[in-house]
Amino acid sequence: MHNVSVIIAAAGNSSRMDGVNKQFAEICGIPVLIRSALAFEETEEVSEIVISAKEDDHQRISALCIKYDIKKFKGCAKGGDTRQQSVINALKMLSRETDLVAVHDGARPLVSPGRIKRCIYDAGVFGGAVLGVPVKDTIKEVSDGLVNDTPDRRKLYITQTPQIFKKDKYYEGVNFAVAHELDFTDDCQLAEAVGVKVCMTPSDYTNIKITTPDDLVIAEALVKMIES
């Protein structure tokens, strides 16, 4: 069984949430961030959870983790100016003994332990894995308001999180990005930059990301459906 360390990225600005911090918004009475953390708490391969967040939120997050009995919570890391910097700050807090590093969006509260376990397995086999689902719609590449190309939909996937990597490969990707002053918005890009072949682990469409207030309404409906 793999020893997995989880970084939950929760330092975003919630700019499209009408002034609401989406990490603390509640879905059926439980904060978004806590739902995300609980999914990893319930995954036996996970040994520790570090949450990267704004310093002003650290005390509140720690209190919530105590309230919801998240025993694997190790602490909060300082959120950076970019997602990549936030993750790098959290890496410094991980145990040396870890085999795999998983990075998850705090705003994806409906990820299931079953999907996490499958992604962990695939990362152990291939060196890296990410949850994802096929796109449903036809996608157009557009420039200056005009269609340039129509990619083959059969090859396109919506990338989700967690994104999980063997520790040495992930650190190699981070070091490469820092050395070349690159800033990636997606953790898979770090692994891809150093030649890691990342497995696309099948997910489901309920693993949505909370971006706007409408997403909270959708998430509430999904939770009621899943729990009914």
Protein Blocks (a to p, Z undefined) as FASTA:
>chain_A
ZZddddddfkbgolmngopafklpceehiafklmmmmmmmmpmklmbdcddddfklmmmm
mmmmmmnopaklnbdcdddfbfklmmmmmmmmpcfkbmbdcdddfklmkbcfklmmmmmm
mmmmnopacdddddfbdcdddeehiafbdcdfklpccddddddddfklmmmmmmmmmmno
pacfbfklmmmmnopacddddddfklccdfbfklmmmmmmmmmmmmZZ
